[in-house]
Amino acid sequence: MGKKSKQNFKECKSCVEFRRGAVWRYGFAVVITALAALLRWSLPEVLSETTFLIFYPVVVAAAMFGGMGPGLVATFVSILFYEIIFDPLALRMDVDNTVIWARLLIFASGGVGISVLAHLQRLAQKHERQRADEVLQNERQYRILFENAAVGMLQLDPEGRFIRVNDRYCEITGYSREELKTMTPLDLSPPENLARDREYLMLFLTGRQSKYEIEKQYVRKNGQVIWVHVTAGNIRDVSDKNIRTTIIIQDITERKRAEEALRESERRYSALFANKINGIVHCRMIMDEQGKPVDYEILQVNNAYELITGIRKEDIRGRRAKEVFPEIDKLAFDYIGTYGQIALEGGEKQFVEFFAPIGRWLSIFVYSPKPGEFTVIFADVTAQRQAQDELRTLKDQLEQRVKERTAELEQSIVELERSNADLQQFAYVSSHDLQEPLRMVASFVQLLEMQYSDKIDEQGKEYIKFAVEGVKRMQSLIKGLLAYSRIQTRSKAFEPVDLEKILQIVKENLKLHIEETGAEIVHDPLPVVMGYDTQLIQVFQNLIDNALKFRRANVTPKIFISAEKKERDWLFCVHDNGIGIAPEFFDRIFAIFQRLHARGKYPGSGIGLSIVKRIIERHGGTICVDSHPDKGTSFFFTIARSETEGSAEVA
């Protein structure tokens, strides 16, 4: 059904209802008039003198029920019944019926008057109903508007208590309706504003001020302080007494923040423009007919601009760039094009260029505060640029000297490597050639002792013993020197070495010594490292052998080996419970052929720790010692990790 069809249907329905009501009203008037006539006819003796009086209530009832039309109908029908039924000859013209005519006119006038009064009363009642409907409709619309408003709304009684609040007001304050019923608007004011807000509210509630509009702060339930715009008005009764206060609340926190941000931006801009170090110039871009930047007008400059450029503000403000700098569009750098792009498209740009018109190097930052305009902030970096050029020249000279020195060092390294190789060869040959005569001396001395023992006295035999021991010590020193000389820089690439297996080999090599001393050797899981297996065997074997050799009397040797993975190295520690070392000897023990004890008390050549130190350094690590006399010794050493080292790690 279309919109027009629905309208026609409503009009037809209203018409039918109106006609049905008219039938009822007029029918009622006729019926009650007929009933009154029937009553008069059935009681002629009783009501003979009250013919018209009995019809007055009928006319009043018809007029009150149906209005003016039914009242007039009841009047006419009453007169008709009187003439037809009760006195058909009463109105004849040839008979003196003055009294009857008078009564008839009075009745007719009364009926018309009653009908008109009834009509006026019905109109007044209808008007009152319409006004009541309008008030009800307005109240309903007000409630809908109140509850669904996009702003917070509330009503207060004359005491300042909440009567009604809407959902938006609850959202703004964070309180529920039930919570607000026990509060007043002053409960939402910050403590520092409470006195002022109370004064405003009392002026309003007491009627001394009928309306007001302010911006103030609220404290929400969660403690957050917000800004609100308050518009308030009083509703008064006929005696001009305040009966209700309506207040509209709008959350303007974001606007306040934006205003504060704008003020802060303006303060920063003002402070920036007053900068006495950096030059600032604000300009408006000028376009041609095709919208292409062709020039710009200088609107404002600061004092630093004068100091850097040497151009007075009065001579440049309001002029075009091409007037001040005629050659600007002929420079290698396109200043107008660059500034035009920023002014039209927004954004920012920073660069360093030589500005030929003033002969200075400038560090330039340009941005667009609004479309069509741009601001340039620049600093004179001529001195820095000159210093950079000088520094670049010095750098080139230094690089050349470094290259020359590097070539000299490389030549020295080659010569040193050749010298080391010759020295190693010499040490090897010398130690080999020295060992042969020593073996011969030891052999002949021992042969002399065996063949002429009966002819040599005890003193002679002691001399022979000293000679043999001296030869043996000399052989030991030569072997140590030979081993030390063989430890050199990498002759081949490192390989993965499993230190668990290395330790097993060392323990096997020192098996007799370990069993003789009853030593206990405990260790952490050891990793796989990159290195030379033979040299790492020497490291662990020398350190463990020293721990066994320099043990305390009547104390079982206990040796603990730990391994800890660091960021770039493996940190190892070989700790024992031996005789220890005094701190003043820590550096001395790693020197070649250095001994801290007499040979008769502790055997050895004094070269073992020197070999250990050299091996650790060849593996990219370091070694140190921590010890106290009679409390044991700890040797710490590192071996550099490698990206290609084995996968075994400390558990």
C-alpha positions as CSV (number, residue, x, y, z in Angstrom):
1,M,0.0,0.0,0.0
2,G,1.4,3.3,-1.1
3,K,1.8,6.5,1.0
4,K,-1.2,8.2,-0.8
5,S,-3.4,5.1,-0.3
6,K,-2.7,5.1,3.4
7,Q,-3.6,8.8,3.6
8,N,-6.9,8.2,1.8
9,F,-7.6,5.3,4.0
10,K,-7.1,7.4,7.1
11,E,-9.3,10.2,5.8
12,C,-12.1,7.7,4.9
13,K,-11.8,6.1,8.4
14,S,-12.0,9.5,10.1
15,C,-15.0,10.4,8.0
16,V,-16.9,7.2,8.9
17,E,-16.1,7.7,12.6
18,F,-17.3,11.3,12.4
19,R,-20.6,10.3,10.8
20,R,-21.1,7.5,13.3
21,G,-20.6,9.9,16.1
22,A,-23.0,12.4,14.6
23,V,-25.7,9.7,14.3
24,W,-25.3,8.8,17.9
25,R,-25.4,12.5,19.1
26,Y,-28.4,13.5,17.0
27,G,-30.2,10.2,17.7
28,F,-29.7,10.6,21.4
29,A,-31.3,14.1,21.2
30,V,-34.3,12.8,19.3
31,V,-34.7,9.7,21.6
32,I,-34.6,11.6,24.9
33,T,-37.0,14.3,23.5
34,A,-39.4,11.5,22.5
35,L,-39.1,9.9,26.0
36,A,-39.9,13.3,27.6
37,A,-42.9,13.7,25.3
38,L,-44.0,10.2,26.2
39,L,-43.7,11.0,29.9
40,R,-45.7,14.1,29.4
41,W,-48.4,12.3,27.5
42,S,-48.7,9.4,30.0
43,L,-49.1,11.9,32.9
44,P,-51.4,14.6,31.5
45,E,-53.0,15.6,34.8
46,V,-49.6,15.8,36.7
47,L,-47.6,17.6,34.0
48,S,-50.4,19.6,32.3
49,E,-48.9,23.0,33.3
50,T,-45.2,22.0,32.8
51,T,-45.1,21.0,29.1
52,F,-42.2,23.1,28.3
53,L,-40.5,22.8,31.6
54,I,-40.1,19.0,31.1
55,F,-38.3,19.6,27.8
56,Y,-35.6,22.0,29.3
57,P,-33.6,19.1,30.9
58,V,-33.9,17.3,27.5
59,V,-32.4,20.2,25.7
60,V,-29.6,20.6,28.3
61,A,-28.8,16.9,28.2
62,A,-28.7,16.8,24.4
63,A,-26.6,20.0,24.2
64,M,-24.2,18.7,26.9
65,F,-23.9,15.3,25.2
66,G,-24.0,16.2,21.6
67,G,-23.2,19.9,21.4
68,M,-25.0,22.8,19.8
69,G,-26.5,20.8,16.9
70,P,-28.2,18.1,19.0
71,G,-29.3,20.8,21.4
72,L,-31.1,22.8,18.6
73,V,-32.5,19.5,17.3
74,A,-33.9,18.7,20.8
75,T,-35.4,22.2,21.0
76,F,-37.1,21.9,17.6
77,V,-38.4,18.4,18.2
78,S,-39.8,19.5,21.6
79,I,-41.7,22.4,19.9
80,L,-42.9,20.0,17.2
81,F,-44.1,17.4,19.8
82,Y,-46.0,20.2,21.7
83,E,-47.8,21.4,18.6
84,I,-48.6,18.0,17.2
85,I,-49.3,15.9,20.3
86,F,-50.2,18.1,23.3
87,D,-52.0,21.2,21.9
88,P,-52.4,21.1,18.1
89,L,-54.6,24.3,18.2
90,A,-52.3,26.3,20.4
91,L,-50.6,28.0,17.6
92,R,-53.6,28.9,15.5
93,M,-53.5,32.5,14.4
94,D,-57.3,33.2,14.9
95,V,-57.1,32.5,18.6
96,D,-55.5,34.6,21.3
97,N,-52.4,32.5,22.2
98,T,-50.2,35.2,23.5
99,V,-49.1,33.4,26.6
100,I,-48.4,30.2,24.6
101,W,-46.3,32.2,22.1
102,A,-44.5,33.8,24.9
103,R,-43.7,30.5,26.4
104,L,-42.7,29.1,23.1
105,L,-40.3,32.0,22.3
106,I,-38.9,31.7,25.8
107,F,-38.3,28.0,25.4
108,A,-36.9,28.4,21.9
109,S,-34.5,31.2,23.1
110,G,-33.6,29.1,26.1
111,G,-32.8,26.1,23.9
112,V,-30.7,28.1,21.6
113,G,-28.9,29.7,24.5
114,I,-28.3,26.4,26.2
115,S,-27.0,24.9,22.9
116,V,-24.7,27.9,22.3
117,L,-23.4,27.7,25.9
118,A,-22.9,23.9,25.6
119,H,-21.1,24.5,22.3
120,L,-18.8,27.1,23.9
121,Q,-18.2,24.8,26.8
122,R,-17.3,21.9,24.5
123,L,-14.9,24.2,22.6
124,A,-13.3,25.2,25.9
125,Q,-13.0,21.6,26.9
126,K,-11.5,20.7,23.5
127,H,-9.1,23.5,23.8
128,E,-8.0,22.3,27.3
129,R,-7.6,18.8,26.0
130,Q,-5.5,20.0,23.1
131,R,-3.4,22.1,25.5
132,A,-3.0,19.1,27.8
133,D,-2.1,16.9,24.8
134,E,0.4,19.5,23.7
135,V,1.9,19.7,27.2
136,L,2.1,15.9,27.3
137,Q,3.6,15.7,23.9
138,N,6.1,18.4,24.7
139,E,7.0,16.6,27.9
140,R,7.4,13.3,26.0
141,Q,9.6,15.0,23.4
142,Y,11.6,16.7,26.1
143,R,12.2,13.4,27.8
144,I,13.3,11.7,24.6
145,L,15.6,14.7,23.8
146,F,16.9,14.7,27.4
147,E,17.7,11.0,27.5
148,N,19.1,10.7,24.0
149,A,21.0,14.0,23.8
150,A,24.6,13.9,22.6
151,V,25.5,16.2,25.5
152,G,25.2,15.7,29.2
153,M,21.9,17.0,30.7
154,L,20.8,17.2,34.3
155,Q,18.1,18.9,36.4
156,L,18.6,20.2,39.9
157,D,16.1,21.0,42.6
158,P,16.2,24.4,44.4
159,E,18.6,22.8,46.9
160,G,21.1,21.9,44.3
161,R,20.4,18.1,44.4
162,F,20.2,16.0,41.3
163,I,16.6,15.3,40.1
164,R,17.4,13.7,36.8
165,V,20.5,13.0,34.6
166,N,20.9,11.4,31.2
167,D,23.2,8.6,30.1
168,R,25.7,11.0,28.5
169,Y,26.1,12.9,31.7
170,C,26.9,9.6,33.4
171,E,29.4,8.8,30.8
172,I,31.1,12.2,31.2
173,T,31.4,12.0,35.0
174,G,31.9,8.2,35.3
175,Y,29.2,7.9,38.0
176,S,25.9,6.0,37.8
177,R,22.4,7.5,38.3
178,E,22.2,5.9,41.7
179,E,25.5,7.4,42.8
180,L,24.6,10.9,41.5
181,K,21.4,10.9,43.5
182,T,23.5,11.2,46.7
183,M,25.7,14.0,45.3
184,T,25.7,17.6,44.1
185,P,27.5,19.2,41.2
186,L,30.0,20.6,43.7
187,D,31.2,17.1,44.5
188,L,32.6,17.0,40.9
189,S,34.6,20.2,41.3
190,P,38.4,20.1,41.8
191,P,39.3,21.3,45.4
192,E,41.1,24.4,44.1
193,N,37.9,25.5,42.2
194,L,35.4,24.5,44.8
195,A,34.9,28.0,46.3
196,R,34.4,29.7,43.0
197,D,32.0,26.9,41.7
198,R,29.9,27.1,44.9
199,E,29.5,30.9,44.5
200,Y,28.3,30.5,40.9
201,L,25.9,27.7,41.9
202,M,24.4,29.7,44.8
203,L,23.9,32.8,42.6
204,F,22.0,30.6,40.2
205,L,19.9,28.6,42.7
206,T,18.9,31.6,44.7
207,G,17.5,33.3,41.5
208,R,19.9,36.2,41.5
209,Q,21.1,35.0,38.2
210,S,18.7,33.3,35.7
211,K,21.2,31.7,33.4
212,Y,24.9,31.4,33.0
213,E,27.5,29.8,30.6
214,I,31.0,28.9,31.8
215,E,33.9,26.5,31.1
216,K,35.1,24.7,34.2
217,Q,36.8,21.5,35.3
218,Y,35.2,18.2,36.5
219,V,36.9,15.4,38.4
220,R,35.6,12.1,37.1
221,K,35.1,9.1,39.3
222,N,38.5,7.6,38.2
223,G,40.2,10.8,39.3
224,Q,40.7,12.1,35.7
225,V,40.3,15.9,35.4
226,I,38.4,17.0,32.3
227,W,37.1,20.3,30.9
228,V,33.4,20.9,30.4
229,H,31.3,23.7,28.9
230,V,28.3,24.4,31.2
231,T,25.1,26.1,30.0
232,A,22.4,26.5,32.7
233,G,18.9,28.0,32.9
234,N,16.1,28.2,35.6
235,I,12.5,27.2,35.2
236,R,10.2,29.4,37.3
237,D,6.6,29.2,38.4
238,V,4.0,31.9,38.0
239,S,5.3,33.6,41.1
240,D,8.7,33.8,39.5
241,K,10.0,31.3,42.0
242,N,12.8,28.9,40.9
243,I,11.4,25.4,40.8
244,R,13.9,23.5,38.6
245,T,17.3,24.1,37.1
246,T,18.3,22.6,33.8
247,I,22.0,22.3,32.9
248,I,23.7,21.2,29.7
249,I,27.2,19.8,30.0
250,Q,29.6,19.3,27.0
251,D,32.9,17.6,27.3
252,I,35.5,20.0,25.7
253,T,38.6,18.3,27.0
254,E,39.9,17.5,23.5
255,R,39.2,21.1,22.4
256,K,41.1,22.4,25.4
257,R,44.0,20.2,24.6
258,A,44.0,21.4,21.0
259,E,43.8,25.0,22.2
260,E,46.7,24.4,24.6
261,A,48.7,22.6,21.9
262,L,48.0,25.6,19.6
263,R,49.1,28.0,22.2
264,E,52.2,26.0,22.9
265,S,52.9,25.8,19.2
266,E,52.5,29.6,19.0
267,R,54.8,30.1,21.9
268,R,57.4,27.8,20.3
269,Y,57.0,29.5,17.0
270,S,57.5,32.9,18.7
271,A,60.5,31.6,20.6
272,L,61.9,30.1,17.4
273,F,61.4,33.3,15.5
274,A,63.1,35.3,18.3
275,N,66.1,32.9,17.9
276,K,69.3,34.9,17.8
277,I,71.4,32.1,16.4
278,N,69.4,30.7,13.5
279,G,68.1,32.9,10.7
280,I,64.4,32.5,10.0
281,V,62.4,33.8,7.0
282,H,58.7,33.3,6.4
283,C,57.6,33.6,2.7
284,R,54.6,33.3,0.4
285,M,55.0,31.4,-2.8
286,I,54.2,33.1,-6.1
287,M,52.9,31.0,-9.0
288,D,52.4,31.6,-12.8
289,E,49.2,31.0,-14.7
290,Q,50.0,27.3,-14.9
291,G,50.5,27.0,-11.1
292,K,54.3,26.7,-11.4
293,P,56.4,28.3,-8.6
294,V,58.2,31.3,-10.2
295,D,59.1,33.5,-7.2
296,Y,58.3,34.1,-3.5
297,E,57.5,37.1,-1.4
298,I,59.5,37.6,1.8
299,L,56.9,38.3,4.6
300,Q,58.9,38.2,7.8
301,V,62.5,37.7,9.0
302,N,64.2,37.7,12.4
303,N,67.2,39.5,13.8
304,A,69.5,36.6,13.2
305,Y,68.7,36.8,9.5
306,E,70.3,40.3,9.4
307,L,73.4,39.1,11.2
308,I,74.0,36.1,8.9
309,T,73.1,37.7,5.5
310,G,74.1,41.3,6.2
311,I,70.7,42.5,4.8
312,R,68.5,44.7,6.9
313,K,64.9,43.6,7.6
314,E,63.5,46.9,6.3
315,D,65.3,46.3,2.9
316,I,63.8,42.8,2.4
317,R,60.4,42.6,4.1
318,G,57.6,42.6,1.5
319,R,59.9,42.2,-1.5
320,R,60.3,39.3,-3.9
321,A,63.3,37.0,-3.9
322,K,64.3,37.9,-7.4
323,E,64.4,41.5,-6.5
324,V,66.7,40.9,-3.5
325,F,68.7,38.1,-5.1
326,P,68.5,38.6,-8.9
327,E,70.7,35.5,-9.7
328,I,68.7,33.1,-7.5
329,D,67.1,31.3,-10.4
330,K,70.6,30.8,-12.1
331,L,72.2,29.0,-9.1
332,A,73.1,25.3,-9.4
333,F,70.6,24.5,-6.6
334,D,66.9,25.2,-7.5
335,Y,65.8,27.1,-4.4
336,I,62.5,28.4,-5.9
337,G,61.5,24.9,-7.1
338,T,62.4,23.3,-3.8
339,Y,60.6,25.8,-1.7
340,G,57.6,25.7,-4.1
341,Q,57.3,22.0,-3.7
342,I,57.2,22.2,0.1
343,A,54.7,25.1,0.0
344,L,52.3,23.3,-2.3
345,E,52.7,19.7,-1.1
346,G,53.6,20.2,2.5
347,G,56.2,18.2,4.4
348,E,59.7,19.3,5.2
349,K,63.3,19.1,3.8
350,Q,66.8,19.7,5.2
351,F,69.9,20.3,3.2
352,V,73.3,22.1,3.1
353,E,74.1,24.4,0.2
354,F,76.4,27.2,-0.7
355,F,74.3,30.4,-1.2
356,A,76.4,32.4,-3.6
357,P,74.6,35.8,-3.2
358,I,76.0,36.1,0.3
359,G,79.0,33.8,-0.1
360,R,78.1,31.5,2.8
361,W,77.5,27.8,3.4
362,L,74.0,27.4,4.9
363,S,72.4,24.5,6.7
364,I,68.7,24.9,5.7
365,F,65.5,23.4,7.1
366,V,62.3,24.3,5.3
367,Y,58.7,23.4,6.1
368,S,55.2,24.7,5.2
369,P,53.1,26.0,8.1
370,K,50.1,26.4,5.8
371,P,49.4,25.8,2.1
372,G,51.1,28.3,-0.2
373,E,53.6,29.5,2.4
374,F,56.9,28.2,3.8
375,T,59.3,28.9,6.5
376,V,63.1,28.6,6.2
377,I,65.3,28.1,9.2
378,F,69.0,28.3,8.4
379,A,72.4,28.4,10.2
380,D,75.7,29.7,8.9
381,V,78.0,26.6,8.7
382,T,80.7,28.2,6.6
383,A,83.3,27.7,9.4
384,Q,82.3,24.1,9.9
385,R,82.4,23.5,6.2
386,Q,85.9,25.0,5.9
387,A,87.0,22.9,8.9
388,Q,85.5,19.8,7.2
389,D,87.5,20.6,4.1
390,E,90.7,21.0,6.1
391,L,89.9,17.8,8.0
392,R,89.3,16.0,4.8
393,T,92.7,17.2,3.5
394,L,94.3,16.1,6.7
395,K,92.5,12.8,6.5
396,D,93.8,12.2,3.0
397,Q,97.3,13.0,4.1
398,L,97.0,10.7,7.1
399,E,95.6,7.9,5.0
400,Q,98.6,8.3,2.6
401,R,101.0,8.2,5.6
402,V,99.2,5.2,7.0
403,K,99.5,3.4,3.6
404,E,103.2,4.2,3.5
405,R,103.7,3.1,7.2
406,T,101.6,0.0,6.5
407,A,103.8,-0.9,3.6
408,E,106.9,-0.4,5.9
409,L,105.3,-2.6,8.6
410,E,104.4,-5.3,6.1
411,Q,108.0,-5.3,5.0
412,S,109.1,-5.5,8.6
413,I,106.7,-8.4,9.2
414,V,108.0,-10.3,6.3
415,E,111.6,-9.7,7.5
416,L,110.6,-10.6,11.1
417,E,108.9,-13.8,9.9
418,R,112.0,-14.7,8.0
419,S,114.1,-13.9,11.0
420,N,111.9,-16.0,13.3
421,A,112.0,-18.9,10.8
422,D,115.8,-18.6,10.8
423,L,115.9,-18.5,14.6
424,Q,113.6,-21.5,14.9
425,Q,115.8,-23.4,12.5
426,F,118.9,-22.3,14.4
427,A,117.3,-23.4,17.7
428,Y,116.3,-26.7,16.3
429,V,119.8,-27.4,14.8
430,S,121.5,-26.0,17.9
431,S,119.6,-28.1,20.3
432,H,120.1,-31.2,18.1
433,D,123.8,-30.6,17.8
434,L,124.1,-29.9,21.6
435,Q,122.3,-33.1,22.5
436,E,124.7,-35.3,20.7
437,P,127.8,-34.2,22.6
438,L,125.8,-34.4,25.9
439,R,124.8,-38.0,25.1
440,M,128.4,-38.8,24.4
441,V,129.6,-37.2,27.7
442,A,126.9,-39.0,29.7
443,S,127.8,-42.3,28.1
444,F,131.5,-42.0,28.7
445,V,131.0,-40.9,32.3
446,Q,128.7,-43.8,33.0
447,L,131.2,-46.2,31.2
448,L,134.0,-44.7,33.3
449,E,131.9,-45.5,36.5
450,M,131.2,-49.0,35.4
451,Q,134.7,-50.0,34.3
452,Y,136.7,-48.2,36.9
453,S,134.4,-48.2,39.9
454,D,136.9,-50.2,41.9
455,K,139.6,-47.7,41.3
456,I,137.5,-44.5,42.0
457,D,136.9,-43.5,45.6
458,E,133.6,-42.2,46.9
459,Q,134.4,-38.6,46.2
460,G,135.1,-39.5,42.6
461,K,131.9,-41.4,42.3
462,E,130.0,-38.4,43.7
463,Y,131.6,-36.2,41.0
464,I,130.6,-38.7,38.3
465,K,127.0,-38.5,39.7
466,F,127.0,-34.7,39.6
467,A,128.3,-34.8,36.0
468,V,125.5,-37.3,34.9
469,E,122.8,-35.2,36.6
470,G,124.1,-32.1,35.0
471,V,124.0,-33.7,31.6
472,K,120.4,-34.9,32.2
473,R,119.4,-31.4,33.3
474,M,121.0,-29.9,30.3
475,Q,119.2,-32.4,28.0
476,S,115.9,-31.5,29.7
477,L,116.6,-27.8,29.1
478,I,117.4,-28.4,25.5
479,K,114.3,-30.4,25.0
480,G,112.2,-27.7,26.6
481,L,113.9,-25.0,24.5
482,L,113.2,-27.1,21.4
483,A,109.5,-27.6,22.3
484,Y,109.2,-23.8,23.0
485,S,110.7,-22.9,19.7
486,R,108.3,-25.2,17.8
487,I,105.3,-23.3,19.2
488,Q,104.7,-20.7,16.4
489,T,101.9,-18.9,14.7
490,R,99.4,-21.0,12.7
491,S,101.0,-23.1,10.1
492,K,97.7,-24.6,9.2
493,A,94.0,-24.0,10.0
494,F,92.6,-24.9,13.4
495,E,90.5,-28.0,13.6
496,P,87.8,-29.1,16.0
497,V,89.3,-30.6,19.1
498,D,87.2,-32.5,21.6
499,L,88.7,-31.5,25.1
500,E,87.0,-34.5,26.7
501,K,89.2,-36.8,24.6
502,I,92.2,-34.5,25.2
503,L,91.7,-34.9,29.0
504,Q,91.5,-38.7,28.7
505,I,94.8,-38.7,26.8
506,V,96.5,-36.6,29.5
507,K,95.2,-38.8,32.3
508,E,96.6,-41.8,30.4
509,N,100.0,-40.1,30.0
510,L,100.1,-39.2,33.7
511,K,98.6,-42.5,34.9
512,L,101.6,-43.6,37.0
513,H,102.0,-40.2,38.6
514,I,98.3,-40.0,39.4
515,E,98.3,-43.5,40.9
516,E,101.4,-42.8,43.0
517,T,99.9,-39.6,44.5
518,G,96.3,-40.9,44.7
519,A,95.1,-37.8,43.1
520,E,91.4,-37.1,42.4
521,I,90.6,-35.3,39.1
522,V,87.0,-34.0,38.6
523,H,85.9,-31.9,35.7
524,D,82.9,-30.2,34.1
525,P,81.7,-31.4,30.7
526,L,84.3,-30.0,28.3
527,P,83.5,-28.5,24.9
528,V,84.8,-28.9,21.4
529,V,87.1,-26.0,20.5
530,M,89.0,-25.0,17.4
531,G,92.8,-25.5,17.8
532,Y,95.7,-27.9,17.6
533,D,95.2,-31.2,19.6
534,T,98.9,-31.8,20.3
535,Q,99.4,-28.3,21.8
536,L,96.2,-28.5,23.9
537,I,97.4,-31.8,25.3
538,Q,100.6,-29.9,26.4
539,V,98.5,-27.3,28.1
540,F,96.4,-29.7,30.2
541,Q,99.2,-32.1,30.8
542,N,101.6,-29.3,32.1
543,L,99.0,-27.8,34.4
544,I,97.9,-31.2,35.8
545,D,101.5,-32.3,36.2
546,N,102.3,-29.1,38.1
547,A,99.3,-29.7,40.4
548,L,100.6,-33.3,41.1
549,K,104.2,-32.1,41.5
550,F,103.6,-29.1,43.9
551,R,101.2,-30.9,46.3
552,R,101.2,-30.5,50.0
553,A,102.7,-33.2,52.2
554,N,100.3,-35.8,53.5
555,V,97.4,-34.2,51.6
556,T,95.7,-36.0,48.7
557,P,95.9,-33.9,45.6
558,K,92.4,-32.8,44.3
559,I,92.2,-31.2,40.9
560,F,89.0,-29.6,39.5
561,I,88.7,-28.5,35.9
562,S,85.8,-26.2,35.0
563,A,84.6,-24.7,31.6
564,E,82.3,-21.7,31.2
565,K,80.9,-20.4,27.9
566,K,81.3,-16.6,27.6
567,E,80.2,-14.2,24.8
568,R,83.4,-14.6,22.8
569,D,85.5,-17.1,24.7
570,W,85.6,-20.3,26.6
571,L,86.8,-19.7,30.1
572,F,88.7,-22.7,31.7
573,C,90.0,-23.1,35.2
574,V,92.4,-25.8,36.6
575,H,92.2,-25.6,40.4
576,D,94.3,-27.6,42.8
577,N,94.8,-27.8,46.6
578,G,98.6,-27.7,46.5
579,I,101.2,-25.6,48.2
580,G,100.1,-22.4,46.4
581,I,102.1,-19.4,45.1
582,A,102.8,-16.1,46.7
583,P,101.2,-13.1,44.8
584,E,104.6,-11.4,44.1
585,F,105.6,-14.4,41.9
586,F,102.5,-14.5,39.7
587,D,104.2,-12.8,36.7
588,R,107.5,-14.6,37.2
589,I,106.1,-18.1,36.9
590,F,105.3,-17.6,33.2
591,A,108.9,-16.5,32.2
592,I,111.1,-19.1,30.6
593,F,113.5,-21.0,32.8
594,Q,112.1,-19.4,35.9
595,R,111.9,-21.6,39.1
596,L,110.6,-20.8,42.5
597,H,112.0,-23.8,44.3
598,A,115.3,-25.7,44.5
599,R,115.8,-28.6,42.0
600,G,116.3,-31.0,44.8
601,K,112.9,-30.3,46.3
602,Y,110.8,-30.1,43.2
603,P,112.1,-31.4,39.8
604,G,111.5,-29.6,36.5
605,S,113.1,-27.3,33.9
606,G,111.1,-24.1,34.6
607,I,109.8,-24.0,31.1
608,G,106.4,-25.8,31.4
609,L,104.3,-22.7,32.2
610,S,106.1,-20.7,29.5
611,I,105.0,-23.3,27.0
612,V,101.4,-23.2,28.3
613,K,101.3,-19.4,28.0
614,R,102.6,-19.4,24.5
615,I,100.1,-22.1,23.3
616,I,97.2,-20.2,24.9
617,E,98.2,-17.0,23.2
618,R,98.6,-18.8,19.8
619,H,95.0,-20.0,20.3
620,G,93.8,-16.4,20.7
621,G,93.4,-16.5,24.5
622,T,95.0,-15.3,27.7
623,I,96.1,-17.0,31.0
624,C,96.4,-15.8,34.6
625,V,96.8,-17.3,38.0
626,D,95.1,-16.8,41.4
627,S,96.7,-18.4,44.4
628,H,97.5,-18.2,48.1
629,P,100.2,-20.2,49.9
630,D,99.0,-23.5,51.4
631,K,95.5,-22.8,49.9
632,G,95.9,-24.1,46.4
633,T,96.3,-22.5,43.0
634,S,93.8,-21.7,40.2
635,F,95.0,-21.2,36.6
636,F,92.4,-19.4,34.4
637,F,92.8,-19.3,30.7
638,T,90.6,-18.6,27.7
639,I,90.3,-20.0,24.2
640,A,88.6,-17.9,21.6
641,R,85.3,-19.2,20.3
642,S,84.7,-19.5,16.5
643,E,81.6,-19.6,14.4
644,T,82.7,-22.9,13.0
645,E,83.6,-24.5,16.4
646,G,82.1,-27.9,17.2
647,S,78.6,-28.4,18.5
648,A,79.5,-29.8,21.9
649,E,78.8,-27.4,24.7
650,V,78.9,-27.3,28.4
651,A,75.9,-28.9,29.8
